Amino acid sequence: MSDYGKIDVNLEDGVFTIEIGGLDGDTHRGISRVFRHAHESEEVRVVVVTGRDRSFLNPTMYDVEWVAASAEPANMRRMFKEAEDIIRDSVGCEKPTIAKVFAPGAHSLGASVALACDFVYAADDATFCDPHLSGFAVPPGDGGALLWPSRIGLTRAREFLMTDKVCTAQEAVDIGLINRAVPADELDGKVAALVEKLLSFDPFALNLTKKWLNQYVQHDLNTVGLGALAAEGIFLAQGSNANPPIFQKD
């Protein structure tokens, strides 16, 4: 398969596993490509997204030099297009997608990738947050402003996106942000059971069901999501994250 940066992929018996090991320029481009591959491949029936070493694209996994370089005007057009592609291709993948999230959890872009999936199963010690304001000093435009409200409504989304509040896995279940929170040693088994259930259905009928349900998110992507992404791009172009607070040491 094509090189997706720090992303390992595996296809076995119709299950396409995406394992993200960090974030740099190649990987940022690779996220959209790997979802597009899953969408287009007739061999793929179910997609499972997880993180290498059980870390789900947290900012601790970001290449700091790449983050700083992303604020340079020469890189902005490419970065904006890549960010748009990530959201469009992850939401638009017609195959059922499952995010398997171990601790520490899914934060920032990791949260967006997880919440773009149809199902989110997490270890009970994992957390979810979108620290764009405090961590990067930019609006949450890479999916946060689109995906959090679509799952939990505006009132709750404001609480998390406008205060950078951290959500525990159980709280995330209680408010409808994710589907399941289970002990870490049970997570693989629970996801495997869900995969088996999805594989038992007619794939064409299942894919159409997902496509119809996702029309709500697709509509919001075209009306709200791209505007939020543009706002983040403006802040990046102004160099507001040239030295992101999330990487600053005390």
C-alpha positions in Angstrom: 0.0 0.0 0.0 1.0 3.7 -0.3 3.1 5.3 2.3 0.9 7.2 4.8 3.6 8.6 6.9 3.5 7.3 10.5 0.5 5.2 9.9 0.5 1.5 9.7 -2.3 -0.3 7.9 -3.4 -3.9 7.8 -6.2 -5.6 5.9 -7.4 -9.0 7.0 -10.7 -10.7 6.3 -12.3 -7.4 5.3 -11.2 -5.5 8.4 -8.9 -2.6 7.6 -6.9 -1.5 10.7 -5.4 2.0 10.8 -2.8 2.5 13.4 -1.5 6.1 13.8 1.9 6.4 15.4 2.5 10.2 15.4 1.8 13.4 13.5 4.1 15.1 11.0 3.7 16.4 7.5 3.6 13.0 5.8 1.1 11.7 8.3 -1.1 14.7 8.2 -1.4 14.1 4.4 -1.8 10.4 5.0 -4.8 10.5 7.3 -7.2 11.6 4.5 -5.6 9.2 2.0 -5.9 6.2 4.2 -9.7 6.9 4.8 -10.1 7.4 1.1 -8.4 4.1 0.4 -10.8 2.4 2.8 -13.7 4.1 1.1 -12.7 3.0 -2.4 -11.4 -0.5 -1.8 -13.9 -3.3 -2.5 -12.0 -5.5 -0.1 -12.5 -3.3 2.9 -15.8 -3.9 4.8 -15.0 -2.4 8.3 -12.4 0.1 9.4 -10.8 0.1 12.9 -8.8 3.2 13.8 -6.4 3.1 16.8 -3.1 4.5 17.9 0.4 3.0 18.1 1.4 2.2 21.7 -2.2 3.0 22.6 -1.9 6.7 22.2 -4.5 8.2 19.9 -2.9 11.2 18.1 -2.3 13.2 21.2 -0.3 16.5 21.0 2.5 14.7 22.7 2.8 12.7 19.4 3.2 15.8 17.3 6.4 16.8 15.5 7.0 20.2 17.1 9.0 21.5 14.2 6.3 20.6 11.8 3.7 22.4 13.9 5.8 25.5 13.9 6.4 25.3 10.2 2.7 25.0 9.5 2.2 28.6 10.6 4.5 29.8 7.8 2.5 31.5 4.9 4.2 29.3 2.3 2.7 26.2 4.0 -0.8 27.6 4.7 -2.6 26.7 1.5 -1.4 23.1 1.6 -2.2 22.8 5.3 -5.7 24.1 4.8 -6.4 21.7 2.0 -5.0 18.8 3.9 -7.2 19.6 7.0 -10.3 19.9 4.8 -9.4 16.5 3.2 -9.0 14.9 6.6 -12.5 15.8 7.6 -14.2 15.2 4.3 -12.5 11.8 3.8 -13.0 10.5 7.4 -16.6 11.6 7.5 -17.2 10.5 3.9 -15.9 7.0 4.1 -18.9 4.8 3.4 -17.5 1.8 5.2 -18.4 1.6 8.9 -15.6 3.0 11.0 -14.7 2.3 14.7 -12.3 4.3 16.8 -10.6 2.2 19.5 -9.2 4.6 22.1 -6.9 3.7 24.9 -5.6 6.0 27.6 -4.5 8.8 27.6 -7.3 9.3 25.1 -8.2 11.3 22.0 -7.3 15.0 22.2 -7.2 17.8 19.6 -6.9 16.4 16.1 -7.1 12.9 17.7 -10.5 13.7 19.1 -11.6 14.9 15.6 -10.4 11.7 14.0 -12.1 9.6 16.6 -15.4 11.5 16.6 -15.5 11.3 12.8 -15.9 7.6 13.2 -19.3 5.9 13.4 -18.5 4.2 16.7 -16.1 5.2 19.5 -15.1 2.6 22.0 -12.7 3.7 24.8 -10.9 2.4 27.8 -12.5 3.7 30.9 -9.3 5.6 31.9 -9.2 7.5 28.6 -10.2 11.2 28.2 -11.4 13.4 25.4 -10.8 17.1 24.8 -10.2 19.7 22.1 -7.6 22.1 23.6 -7.2 24.3 20.6 -7.8 27.5 22.5 -5.4 26.9 25.4 -3.0 24.6 23.5 -2.6 26.2 20.1 -4.3 29.6 20.5 -6.5 29.0 17.5 -10.2 28.1 17.0 -11.1 24.4 16.9 -11.5 24.3 13.1 -10.0 20.9 12.2 -13.3 19.1 13.0 -14.0 20.1 16.6 -16.6 22.8 15.8 -18.3 20.3 13.5 -18.1 17.0 15.3 -18.7 17.8 18.9 -22.0 19.6 18.4 -23.2 16.9 16.0 -22.8 14.4 18.8 -23.8 16.2 21.9 -25.6 19.4 20.8 -24.5 23.1 21.0 -25.0 23.6 24.8 -22.7 20.8 25.8 -20.3 21.5 22.9 -19.8 25.1 24.0 -18.8 23.8 27.5 -16.0 21.7 26.1 -14.8 23.8 23.1 -15.0 27.2 24.8 -13.4 26.1 28.1 -11.1 23.3 26.9 -12.8 21.0 29.5 -11.6 17.4 29.6 -14.2 14.7 29.4 -13.7 11.3 31.0 -14.7 8.3 29.0 -17.7 7.5 31.2 -18.9 11.1 31.0 -18.4 10.9 27.3 -20.7 7.9 27.2 -23.3 9.6 29.5 -23.6 12.7 27.2 -23.6 10.7 24.0 -20.1 11.8 22.8 -18.9 8.2 22.5 -20.5 4.7 22.5 -18.8 2.6 25.1 -16.3 2.9 28.0 -14.9 -0.4 29.2 -11.9 -1.6 31.2 -8.7 -1.3 29.1 -8.2 -5.1 29.1 -11.7 -5.6 27.7 -11.5 -3.0 24.9 -10.0 -5.2 22.2 -12.6 -7.9 22.8 -15.5 -5.4 22.7 -14.3 -3.9 19.5 -13.8 -7.4 18.0 -17.4 -8.3 18.9 -18.7 -5.1 17.2 -16.6 -5.8 14.1 -18.1 -9.4 13.9 -21.6 -7.9 14.2 -21.0 -5.4 11.4 -19.5 -8.1 9.2 -22.7 -10.2 9.6 -24.8 -7.6 7.7 -25.1 -7.2 4.0 -22.3 -4.8 3.2 -24.2 -2.7 0.6 -27.2 -2.3 3.0 -24.9 -1.4 5.9 -22.9 1.1 3.8 -26.1 2.8 2.6 -27.4 3.1 6.1 -24.2 4.8 7.2 -24.3 7.1 4.1 -27.9 8.2 4.9 -27.2 8.8 8.5 -24.1 10.8 7.7 -26.0 13.2 5.5 -26.7 15.3 8.6 -22.9 15.6 9.3 -22.2 16.2 5.6 -24.7 19.1 5.6 -23.1 20.7 8.6 -19.6 20.2 7.1 -20.6 22.2 4.1 -22.3 25.0 6.1 -20.4 25.2 9.4 -17.3 23.0 9.2 -15.5 24.7 6.4 -16.1 28.1 7.9 -14.6 27.0 11.2 -11.6 25.5 9.4 -11.1 28.8 7.5 -11.1 30.6 10.9 -8.4 28.3 12.2 -6.4 28.9 9.0 -6.5 32.6 9.4 -5.1 32.4 12.9 -2.4 30.0 11.7 -1.5 32.5 8.9 -1.2 35.2 11.5 1.4 33.1 13.3 -0.6 32.9 16.5 0.7 29.3 17.0 4.3 29.9 16.1 5.1 28.8 19.6 2.1 26.8 20.7 1.4 26.9 24.4 0.7 23.2 24.4 4.4 22.5 23.7 5.8 25.1 26.2 7.4 23.8 29.3 6.6 25.3 32.8 
